Structure formats: structure tokens, C-alpha cells
């Protein structure tokens, strides 16, 4: 993984709360994955589709298949951070995201998360429906 500055195509602001931190007031490392998930959920909502809607109407959901992070600098209690993403790869079943957390001009965390589309009834791989795949292609 590279620590070159990441320029997200979509981002959301996130305030660091007490619950996000460890005893030293620093964001607990696993919580960055929660921030990444929140950003992907809002990205999908921005595309016009909520997770519950996709499950109910198309019978699909997205599950994490692989994740990696590089921790560069800590975020701290009360920081206002920006969590961003860009789509690195989109296939018929998977999406690979490059994600980042920034505080102003400082890059704090970078990561790559791969998600897979699954049939919610069987939890087996399923193709991303054409209507959604087309929309996600537009947002790359």
C-alpha cells in the first residue's frame, strides 16, 4: 500500500466522538473501518440506493471481502475529519475502494476495501444488477 496522498471522488465529514477513542483520546484503529463503511454507505445513498432498499427490492447486499489500512497519523477526540473514497475497480460482483481519512491537509489513514455483492437469502456471490452497475460506473 502506498502512502501517496489520496484524492477522493466522494467524501463525508465525521466528528470524532469519545466512543471512537481509546483511553488516550486517540481514535481506536478498528474504528477507521467503521468510518470507511459509513462513507461507502453514504456514497451508495448518493448514487440513489440505500442498503435496506437494495436488500428489499433486489435481494442483494454488499459484504466486506478484504480490507487493509495504513495508519500515518492519529485522529483525536473532537477532531473534524474527512473520510473519502474513490472506486479503484468495479466488476460484475466486486467493488474495490481506495479510502482515506484526512484532517485538513493532513492524510491520517489510507486503505483499500473490497466489497462483494451477495444474494441476501443465500449469502452467496451475486452479480451487481445492471441498473446499479450502470449507476456505479457513472460515479467512478
ZADRENNU-390063 format. One record per atom (N, C-alpha, C): residue in one letter; y, x, z. Coordinates in steps of 0.1 Angstrom, whole numbers, plus 5000, padded with zeros to 4 digits. Atoms other than C-alpha are relative to their C-alpha. Example, Ala and Ser with C-alpha at 12.3 -4.5 7.8 and 13.67 -1.06 7.14 Angstrom:
<gudrens>
a498850095000/a495551235078/a501250095000/s498949915000/s498951375071/s501149925008/
</gudrens>
This chain:
<gudrens>
x498850095000/x500050005000/x501250095000/x498749925001/x503550134992/x501049945009/x498950054992/x506550115014/x501350004992/x498850015008/x508950094985/x500649865003/x499350134997/x511549814990/x499549894991/x500550125007/x510249474980/x501149904998/x499050105003/x512449234962/x499349864998/x500850135001/x511048884969/x500749914990/x499550105009/x511448604944/x500349875008/x499750124991/x511448344973/x500050055014/x500049964986/x512348385010/x500549895009/x499550094990/x513048195041/x500550075012/x499649944988/x514948275073/x499149965011/x500850034989/x512948295105/x500750075012/x499549944987/x514348345141/x498850045008/x501149954991/x512148555164/x500249935013/x500050074987/x511348345195/x499250085010/x500849944989/x509948455228/x498550004998/x501450025002/x506548325219/x499450094989/x500449915011/x506448565189/x499950145004/x499949864996/x506848875210/x499050045011/x500849954990/x504849095233/x500850025013/x499349984987/x505849195269/x501250094998/x498849915002/x508349455254/x501049934991/x499050065008/x510249195234/x499950034985/x500349965014/x508749325201/x499149904994/x500950095006/x507149095176/x498550055000/x501449965000/x503349105181/x499550014986/x500449965014/x501749255150/x499449884992/x500750115007/x499548955141/x500949894996/x499050115003/x502548715141/x500650024987/x499549985013/x503748875109/x499249924990/x500950085009/x500748705092/x500449855001/x499550144999/x502048375106/x501349984993/x498850015007/x505448445092/x499749994985/x500450005014/x503848525058/x499549864996/x500650135002/x501848195060/x501149894999/x498950105000/x505047995068/x500850014986/x499349985012/x506748155038/x499349944988/x500850055011/x503848075014/x500049845000/x500050144999/x503847715027/x501349944995/x498750045005/x507547675020/x500150024985/x500049975014/x507147834986/x499249894992/x500850115007/x504447574977/x500849875001/x499250124998/x506647294991/x501250014990/x499049985010/x509447434969/x499549974986/x500750035013/x507047404940/x499849854998/x500250145001/x506847034948/x498749955006/x501350044995/x503547024966/x499850055015/x500349964986/x502747015003/x498550025001/x501549974997/x499347135017/x499249875002/x500750134997/x498446785030/x499949924987/x500050085012/x499346624997/x498950054990/x501049955009/x497146864977/x498649975005/x501350044994/x494246805001/x499649864997/x500350145002/x494546434999/x499949954986/x499950045014/x495346394962/x499150074991/x500849915009/x493546684946/x498750055006/x501249954993/x490946764972/x499950155001/x500049864999/x491947124973/x500850055012/x499249944990/x493347364998/x499950154997/x499949865002/x494147735000/x499650075013/x500549924988/x492447985023/x500350154998/x499849865001/x493248345030/x498750074998/x501249935004/x490748575014/x500150155005/x499749864996/x492348915022/x501450025004/x498649974996/x495449045040/x500150145005/x499749864994/x496949385047/x501550015002/x498649994996/x500149485063/x500350155003/x499549874996/x502249805067/x501249975008/x498950024991/x504449805097/x500950125000/x499149895001/x507550005092/x501050015012/x499150014988/x509949895120/x499849875007/x500350124993/x509749635147/x501149904999/x499150114998/x511449295148/x500049975015/x499950024986/x512649195182/x500549865003/x499650134995/x513348885203/x501549974995/x498750065005/x516248675188/x500550064987/x499749955014/x516348875155/x499949884990/x500150095012/x517048665124/x499550084989/x500749925010/x514648795098/x499949914988/x500250075012/x514048705062/x498550044996/x501449985005/x510348655051/x500049964986/x500050025014/x509848685014/x498750024994/x501249985008/x507248674987/x500350014986/x500050015015/x506648734951/x498550004996/x501350015005/x503548654931/x499650124992/x500449885007/x501748964921/x498949974989/x501150045009/x498748794904/x499749865002/x500550144999/x497748434896/x498949994990/x501150035008/x494348354883/x499649855001/x500450145000/x492448024879/x499649965014/x500550034987/x491248044915/x500850075011/x499349924989/x493348304934/x501450034997/x498649955002/x496948404940/x500150125010/x499849894992/x497848744952/x501650015002/x498650004997/x501248764970/x500350145006/x499449894994/x503349064978/x501049945010/x499150074991/x505248975010/x500750115008/x499249914992/x507849135032/x500849935011/x499150054990/x509949095063/x501150105001/x498849924999/x513549215064/x500949955011/x499050044991/x516249225089/x501350074994/x498949945008/x519449265069/x499550084989/x500449915010/x518949565047/x498850085003/x501249924996/x516049705067/x498749934997/x501350055002/x512549645055/x499150035012/x500849984987/x510349595086/x498550004997/x501450015003/x506949495072/x499849964986/x500450045014/x505349475038/x498549975001/x501450045000/x502049315030/x499549944987/x500650075012/x499649175004/x499149905006/x500950104996/x497848855009/x499449934988/x500750075011/x495248704986/x499549875006/x500550134996/x494548334989/x499149954988/x500950065009/x491848134972/x500049855001/x500050155000/x491747774961/x498549965003/x501350054997/x488847584976/x499949844999/x500250144999/x487347234974/x499949975015/x499950034986/x488147085008/x498849945006/x501250074995/x484946885011/x498950105002/x501149914999/x482647185005/x500450145004/x499449864997/x484947485012/x499450104991/x500549915010/x483647644981/x501250034990/x499049975010/x485847814954/x500249894990/x499750115009/x487547564931/x501250054991/x498849965008/x489947614901/x501249935005/x498750064998/x493547554907/x500349904989/x499850105010/x494247224890/x501150044990/x499049965010/x496147254857/x501449975003/x498650044997/x499247064869/x500650105010/x499549914990/x499547304898/x500150154994/x500049875006/x498647624879/x501250024991/x498850005009/x501347544853/x501250025008/x498849994992/x503947494880/x500150145007/x500049874994/x502947814898/x500350114991/x499749905010/x503148014866/x501550004998/x498550005002/x506747894862/x500850075012/x499349944988/x507648024897/x499750155002/x500349864999/x506148374892/x501250094999/
</gudrens>
